[in-house]
């Protein structure tokens, strides 16, 4: 149980760390968003891949860290 909690905590921390490294597109003009009602904000930014890649990398790094901690004890 302790290993699972450590893996979950490390995955969350490393996943959020990697997610913070992805650049976010800045708004060019605020008027463009309010002017065009057809373009929704969720269609302009696809955040599926950054979330997936960051938490996948976080999980891989967390599993290595938990393995190294468990191996040294």
C-alpha positions in Angstrom: 0.0 0.0 0.0 2.9 2.4 0.8 4.4 1.7 -2.6 1.1 2.5 -4.4 0.7 5.7 -2.5 4.3 6.7 -3.2 3.9 5.9 -6.9 0.6 7.9 -7.1 2.1 10.9 -5.3 5.3 10.9 -7.4 3.2 10.5 -10.6 1.0 13.4 -9.7 4.0 15.6 -8.8 6.1 14.8 -11.9 3.1 14.9 -14.2 2.2 18.4 -13.1 5.9 19.4 -13.3 6.1 18.2 -16.9 2.7 19.8 -17.7 4.0 23.2 -16.6 6.7 23.0 -19.2 4.3 22.9 -22.1 3.9 26.3 -23.7 0.5 27.8 -23.9 -0.5 29.8 -26.9 -1.1 33.4 -26.0 -4.2 35.2 -27.2 -3.5 37.4 -30.1 -6.4 39.7 -29.5 -9.1 39.5 -27.0 -11.5 40.9 -29.6 -11.1 38.0 -31.9 -12.4 35.6 -29.3 -15.4 37.7 -28.5 -16.1 38.7 -32.1 -16.3 35.2 -33.6 -19.0 33.2 -31.8 -18.4 30.2 -34.1 -14.8 29.6 -32.8 -15.0 28.1 -29.4 -12.1 28.3 -27.1 -11.9 24.6 -26.6 -11.4 24.1 -30.4 -8.4 26.5 -30.5 -6.4 24.7 -27.9 -6.0 20.9 -27.9 -4.7 20.0 -24.4 -5.2 16.2 -24.8 -1.7 15.4 -25.9 0.2 17.6 -23.3 -1.8 16.0 -20.5 -1.2 12.5 -21.8 2.5 13.0 -22.4 3.2 14.8 -19.2 1.5 12.2 -17.0 3.0 9.4 -19.0 6.5 10.9 -18.4 5.6 11.5 -14.8 4.5 7.9 -14.4 7.7 6.6 -15.9 9.9 8.8 -13.8 7.9 8.0 -10.7 8.2 4.3 -11.3 11.9 4.6 -11.6 12.1 6.6 -8.4 9.9 4.2 -6.5 12.0 1.3 -7.8 15.2 2.9 -6.7 13.8 3.8 -3.3 12.5 0.3 -2.7 15.7 -1.2 -3.9 17.9 0.8 -1.6 15.8 -0.1 1.5 
